[in-house]
Amino acid sequence: MPTNRKELTPTQIVNELDNYIIGQTDAKRAVAIALRNRWRRQQIQDVLKDEIMPNNIILIGPTGVGKTEIARRLAKLANAPFVKVEASKFTEVGYVGRDVESMIRDLTDYAVNLVKTEKTELVQAKAQALAEEKILDILIPPVKKQAAPQGENSEEEVNSEAYQNEKTREWMRVKLKKGELDEKMIEFDASSQAAVGMQVLGPLGFDDMGINFQEIMGNLMPKKKKKRKTTVAEARQIIAQEEAQKLIDMDAVQHEAIERVENSGIVVIDEIDKVAGGGKGQGPDVSREGVQRDLLPIVEGTNVNTKYGVVRTDHILFIASGAFHVSKPSDLIPELQGRFPIRVELKTLTEDDFIQILMTPQNALLKQYCALLETEGVKLDFTKDGIKEIARIATEVNSQVENIGARRLHTILTTLLDDILFDVPDKVPANKVKINGKVVKEKLDVIVKDRDLSKYIL
């Protein structure tokens, strides 16, 4: 998978998503165009760059058709700050719970960690070299070279303690680089800062107030050194990590992180239908419309205080998704509907889609179960008619009971393979188990035909 988002064209993004998600071409195209447009905007040099606003997307479709999966896979494709949040966990300002601005704080936290990881990789070689020197200092403490008096010959210098110490260190350095000392135990000082905790009474925490409490207390309280005894290999990693932290300029990291959030940040708001109010005005619905009103300025563009500084949300891309079983997209307040101009409807999965889902993706369910049982020395063999029968039953149960999309395959396969998963390795003598159409029918037909059983088992 390409690591640089600049290299990914919309076609390549769709091809990458095809490896994990079957169908839903319209949704893939919409997110691919939106992702590429982020990069296109960055290439514009004049004032028009600030005028180009992202076209936010709302994905609509029944549960289990791939809305959340598209968001998850997009996170790995987008080499950019990315956060996925559930709309149902937010409450209106004034109620106990998280307010919508916390999603931008979470996005900024992610960006800081992303940039910090990148900067750490750049200084890793230098940090490793410094770590090796520190380990050498522990194994063979250096001897200061004293200035030789005038008139002394070089032979005495060669025999001096400092010279011999340097030669020994060089010899040990070679052994250390080769990994010959990795299992040797050494004792060293590791920096240890006591975690400072403070409970804040009320709905807001320090993060919500934009205060970096850990940094404030860290500056007041000095870092303590703690004795640790580990192998050389583990000590090298711990010391290298500490040295890398010293080499990184955190002010520059935070500045770059905020810039990335403002220009290429992506927020996926899942379960947006759960805050689409039914207009009752009481009970749990009191704050639903309030959450929508609070989302408006964030999506349109506002300034949010974070512990790293102020973040402008004007150019952050928002992707909302929801099943809309009970409510409809039109139940959202009109202003919020207007903030999501691109509306994509995901299609209900068919029997052919289920066959593809079972076989094609890199993380296909059948591949997962085969891998699980291979650890016990048992090979699962699903025949074509067996796979077709599983897909047929999934479609039939979805149409009769409740349409939960591809998640139905999980319940059907768990029920189908229940005996095998329980009996292996004690009662299954054969190394190969064949699952054909006949086996699937025998196991599942009775449950499928009895609608009451289907409700509770499948």
FIKE-609435 format. One record per residue (C-alpha): x, y, z; residue in three letters. Coordinates in pm, whole numbers, padded with zeros to 5 digits, always signed. Layout:
N
XYZALA/...
This chain:
458
+00000+00000+00000MET/+00150+00336-00101PRO/+00256+00545+00192THR/+00252+00884+00023ASN/-00098+01019-00034ARG/+00031+01257-00306LYS/+00097+00954-00527GLU/-00257+00819-00488LEU/-00488+00920-00771THR/-00866+00869-00730PRO/-00839+00547-00937THR/-00562+00413-00712GLN/-00761+00500-00398ILE/-01063+00307-00531VAL/-00838+00011-00622ASN/-00696+00006-00268GLU/-01047+00015-00118LEU/-01153-00268-00354ASP/-00907-00497-00173ASN/-01127-00483+00139TYR/-01475-00359+00040ILE/-01703-00522-00217ILE/-01923-00299-00435GLY/-02032+00050-00320GLN/-01851+00214-00614THR/-02032+00548-00572ASP/-01918+00585-00211ALA/-01560+00488-00298LYS/-01552+00739-00584ARG/-01686+01018-00361ALA/-01424+00966-00087VAL/-01146+00918-00348ALA/-01227+01252-00515ILE/-01252+01428-00176ALA/-00917+01284-00066LEU/-00742+01384-00388ARG/-00897+01734-00378ASN/-00715+01790-00046ARG/-00384+01754-00228TRP/-00499+01954-00534ARG/-00589+02251-00314ARG/-00243+02245-00153GLN/-00083+02294-00496GLN/-00264+02625-00559ILE/-00039+02921-00478GLN/-00260+03232-00497ASP/-00536+03362-00265VAL/-00789+03125-00424LEU/-00639+02849-00207LYS/-00812+02988+00104ASP/-01145+03019-00079GLU/-01167+02652-00181ILE/-01374+02475+00082MET/-01396+02097+00114PRO/-01714+01928-00009ASN/-01824+01732+00296ASN/-01984+01392+00236ILE/-02271+01207+00400ILE/-02289+00829+00345LEU/-02638+00682+00380ILE/-02717+00311+00382GLY/-02838+00018+00592PRO/-02612-00133+00856THR/-02341-00375+00746GLY/-02293-00249+00387VAL/-01948-00092+00436GLY/-01991+00267+00560LYS/-01767+00228+00866THR/-01527-00002+00679GLU/-01471+00265+00410ILE/-01384+00514+00687ALA/-01144+00267+00855ARG/-00961+00185+00533ARG/-00951+00551+00435LEU/-00759+00621+00757ALA/-00478+00391+00642LYS/-00474+00540+00292LEU/-00474+00903+00403ALA/-00128+01005+00512ASN/-00297+01285+00705ALA/-00446+01356+01049PRO/-00755+01136+01070PHE/-01006+01068+01347VAL/-01330+00868+01354LYS/-01588+00959+01616VAL/-01936+00838+01710GLU/-02196+01116+01698ALA/-02398+00939+01968SER/-02134+01004+02238LYS/-02162+01383+02208PHE/-02406+01597+02405THR/-02517+01957+02386GLU/-02307+02205+02581VAL/-02443+02214+02936GLY/-02522+01840+02953TYR/-02285+01585+03109VAL/-02081+01430+02830GLY/-01834+01528+02559ARG/-01892+01838+02353ASP/-01833+01835+01975VAL/-01512+02041+01995GLU/-01338+01741+02152SER/-01325+01575+01807MET/-01092+01853+01688ILE/-00879+01811+02002ARG/-00859+01437+01933ASP/-00760+01513+01572LEU/-00485+01749+01691THR/-00355+01488+01939ASP/-00340+01237+01653TYR/-00156+01487+01430ALA/+00103+01566+01702VAL/+00172+01193+01748ASN/+00191+01146+01370LEU/+00445+01427+01322VAL/+00638+01318+01632LYS/+00669+00964+01493THR/+00796+01101+01160GLU/+01053+01327+01331LYS/+01164+01037+01554THR/+01235+00824+01246GLU/+01455+01104+01106LEU/+01673+01120+01421VAL/+01663+00745+01492GLN/+02012+00674+01355ALA/+02166+00953+01565LYS/+01969+00841+01873ALA/+02092+00482+01826GLN/+02453+00603+01804ALA/+02411+00807+02125LEU/+02249+00507+02296ALA/+02544+00285+02201GLU/+02787+00540+02343GLU/+02593+00549+02671LYS/+02592+00169+02693ILE/+02968+00166+02625LEU/+03014+00421+02905ASP/+02835+00181+03140ILE/+03027-00128+03027LEU/+03368+00041+03002ILE/+03379+00384+03166PRO/+03601+00620+02963PRO/+03938+00734+03102VAL/+04038+01096+03051LYS/+04343+01136+02834LYS/+04611+01331+03019GLN/+04849+01559+02834ALA/+05192+01393+02810ALA/+05488+01592+02943PRO/+05733+01726+02685GLN/+06006+01493+02584GLY/+05818+01164+02653GLU/+05820+00921+02362ASN/+05517+00775+02186SER/+05578+00427+02333GLU/+05468+00543+02678GLU/+05163+00705+02518GLU/+05070+00371+02359VAL/+05102+00197+02695ASN/+04898+00465+02872SER/+04571+00377+03042GLU/+04368+00614+02825ALA/+04498+00460+02502TYR/+04429+00105+02620GLN/+04081+00213+02734ASN/+04006+00357+02390GLU/+04122+00037+02217LYS/+03901-00173+02448THR/+03603+00053+02380ARG/+03654+00015+02005GLU/+03662-00363+02042TRP/+03344-00357+02253MET/+03176-00116+02009ARG/+03223-00371+01727VAL/+03077-00650+01944LYS/+02786-00424+02040LEU/+02707-00341+01676LYS/+02717-00711+01583LYS/+02468-00790+01860GLY/+02705-01020+02050GLU/+02629-00839+02379LEU/+02249-00829+02338ASP/+02181-01087+02612GLU/+02418-00931+02866LYS/+02243-00767+03165MET/+02332-00408+03252ILE/+02207-00153+03505GLU/+02142+00204+03390PHE/+01954+00521+03486ASP/+01627+00576+03298ALA/+01431+00898+03330SER/+01105+00852+03516SER/+00848+01121+03572GLN/+00569+01047+03815ALA/+00227+01067+03652ALA/+00039+01361+03796VAL/-00336+01320+03817GLY/-00604+01561+03923MET/-00977+01514+03908GLN/-01180+01800+03766VAL/-01534+01823+03894LEU/-01781+01909+03623GLY/-01838+01818+03257PRO/-01507+01961+03132LEU/-01160+01814+03172GLY/-00827+01995+03125PHE/-00817+01883+02761ASP/-01160+02033+02701ASP/-01036+02364+02845MET/-00733+02354+02615GLY/-00483+02324+02903ILE/-00184+02092+02876ASN/-00178+02005+03246PHE/+00088+01733+03204GLN/+00330+01981+03047GLU/+00267+02244+03319ILE/+00336+01997+03599MET/+00625+01844+03405GLY/+00801+02180+03401ASN/+00737+02235+03773LEU/+00844+01889+03883MET/+01193+01775+03781PRO/+01238+01443+03604LYS/+01361+01169+03834LYS/+01616+00905+03742LYS/+01521+00547+03808LYS/+01759+00249+03820LYS/+01669-00022+03570ARG/+01830-00360+03501LYS/+01766-00504+03154THR/+01944-00677+02867THR/+02166-00465+02643VAL/+01917-00506+02355ALA/+01630-00365+02563GLU/+01849-00094+02717ALA/+01951+00021+02368ARG/+01583+00073+02275GLN/+01495+00255+02599ILE/+01799+00487+02586ILE/+01756+00550+02210ALA/+01395+00650+02271GLN/+01500+00895+02542GLU/+01773+01042+02320GLU/+01532+01077+02028ALA/+01294+01278+02249GLN/+01579+01517+02335LYS/+01667+01564+01966LEU/+01309+01656+01864ILE/+01194+02018+01880ASP/+00843+01982+02023MET/+00748+02344+01940ASP/+00819+02274+01571ALA/+00626+01944+01595VAL/+00319+02115+01740GLN/+00332+02396+01483HIS/+00353+02148+01193GLU/+00078+01930+01345ALA/-00165+02223+01367ILE/-00082+02320+01008GLU/-00156+01965+00890ARG/-00484+01950+01081VAL/-00601+02279+00931GLU/-00506+02189+00573ASN/-00548+01812+00543SER/-00736+01690+00853GLY/-01022+01443+00805ILE/-01300+01377+01059VAL/-01543+01086+01011VAL/-01863+01128+01214ILE/-02028+00787+01234ASP/-02387+00720+01349GLU/-02497+01072+01250ILE/-02855+00940+01227ASP/-02858+00885+01606LYS/-02862+01264+01660VAL/-03130+01326+01397ALA/-03408+01432+01635GLY/-03762+01303+01607GLY/-03896+01629+01744GLY/-04013+01488+02081LYS/-03830+01747+02289GLY/-03803+01528+02598GLN/-03611+01235+02740GLY/-03287+01145+02560PRO/-03388+01357+02260ASP/-03344+01686+02449VAL/-02982+01731+02344SER/-02997+01571+01998ARG/-03083+01887+01811GLU/-02840+02071+02038GLY/-02559+01842+01916VAL/-02653+01926+01557GLN/-02647+02300+01636ARG/-02306+02259+01802ASP/-02177+02072+01494LEU/-02273+02360+01262LEU/-01989+02604+01345PRO/-01731+02321+01360ILE/-01824+02196+01012VAL/-01863+02546+00866GLU/-01537+02675+01014GLY/-01446+02808+01356THR/-01152+02836+01595ASN/-01109+02559+01853VAL/-00879+02591+02154ASN/-00655+02287+02200THR/-00364+02232+02438LYS/-00129+02284+02141TYR/-00283+02612+02023GLY/-00582+02741+01828VAL/-00700+02528+01535VAL/-00911+02664+01248ARG/-01159+02410+01110THR/-01239+02587+00778ASP/-01056+02335+00557HIS/-01102+02012+00756ILE/-01292+01748+00556LEU/-01596+01598+00735PHE/-01745+01263+00629ILE/-02069+01170+00807ALA/-02236+00831+00787SER/-02554+00678+00919GLY/-02800+00394+00858ALA/-03111+00618+00894PHE/-03337+00321+00979HIS/-03563+00513+01216VAL/-03494+00870+01105SER/-03433+01020+00759LYS/-03157+01255+00636PRO/-03428+01522+00613SER/-03473+01493+00994ASP/-03137+01665+01036LEU/-03172+02041+01078ILE/-03161+02212+00733PRO/-02844+02409+00813GLU/-02652+02086+00888LEU/-02787+01919+00572GLN/-02646+02214+00378GLY/-02300+02157+00529ARG/-02287+01809+00367PHE/-02351+01882-00002PRO/-02239+01542-00135ILE/-02491+01271-00045ARG/-02408+00911-00137VAL/-02648+00622-00089GLU/-02491+00281-00035LEU/-02669-00016-00192LYS/-02811-00316-00008THR/-02594-00625-00051LEU/-02711-00901-00288THR/-02637-01276-00290GLU/-02354-01223-00543ASP/-02205-00956-00316ASP/-02205-01202-00025PHE/-02018-01460-00237ILE/-01757-01197-00321GLN/-01732-01083+00045ILE/-01669-01443+00156LEU/-01389-01502-00097MET/-01230-01188-00244THR/-01112-00935+00021PRO/-00768-00973+00180GLN/-00940-01016+00517ASN/-01227-01237+00388ALA/-01416-01427+00658LEU/-01345-01770+00508LEU/-00971-01690+00502LYS/-00992-01590+00870GLN/-01159-01917+00979TYR/-00919-02123+00766CYS/-00623-01948+00930ALA/-00768-02004+01281LEU/-00808-02380+01227LEU/-00473-02419+01051GLU/-00311-02338+01387THR/-00463-02668+01509GLU/-00344-02860+01200GLY/-00694-02878+01046VAL/-00754-02756+00692LYS/-01099-02616+00611LEU/-01213-02664+00250ASP/-01516-02461+00140PHE/-01657-02582-00195THR/-01819-02343-00444LYS/-02168-02482-00379ASP/-02106-02450-00003GLY/-02011-02081-00037ILE/-02312-02019-00262LYS/-02544-02182-00008GLU/-02402-01966+00278ILE/-02462-01653+00064ALA/-02817-01768-00022ARG/-02905-01827+00345ILE/-02757-01487+00446ALA/-02971-01311+00184THR/-03283-01506+00285GLU/-03245-01439+00659VAL/-03170-01067+00594ASN/-03492-01036+00392SER/-03705-01225+00648GLN/-03579-01107+00987VAL/-03374-00786+00988GLU/-03131-00663+00725ASN/-02793-00631+00898ILE/-02590-00662+00577GLY/-02255-00843+00577ALA/-02267-00883+00957ARG/-02514-01166+00893ARG/-02224-01372+00754LEU/-02052-01362+01095HIS/-02354-01512+01271THR/-02414-01774+00999ILE/-02051-01891+00988LEU/-02027-01903+01368THR/-02339-02124+01380THR/-02221-02338+01086LEU/-01872-02402+01227LEU/-01977-02418+01593ASP/-01924-02798+01629ASP/-01590-02797+01442ILE/-01452-02503+01642LEU/-01552-02677+01967PHE/-01436-03031+01878ASP/-01094-02937+01736VAL/-00843-03073+01830PRO/-00996-03337+02062ASP/-01263-03505+01850LYS/-01173-03426+01488VAL/-00935-03698+01362PRO/-00927-03579+01000ALA/-00674-03315+00895ASN/-00913-03182+00631LYS/-01279-03083+00678VAL/-01490-03023+00368LYS/-01782-02778+00386ILE/-02012-02829+00086ASN/-02369-02725+00006GLY/-02512-03040+00164LYS/-02333-02978+00499VAL/-02451-02614+00505VAL/-02814-02714+00433LYS/-02816-02986+00698GLU/-02679-02751+00960LYS/-02874-02434+00886LEU/-03197-02519+00697ASP/-03397-02605+01008VAL/-03302-02276+01176ILE/-03370-02071+00862VAL/-03718-02221+00811LYS/-03819-02161+01174ASP/-03851-01782+01186ARG/-03864-01773+01567ASP/-03531-01957+01586LEU/-03380-01731+01320SER/-03456-01425+01528LYS/-03246-01553+01817TYR/-02976-01764+01645ILE/-02909-01606+01305LEU/
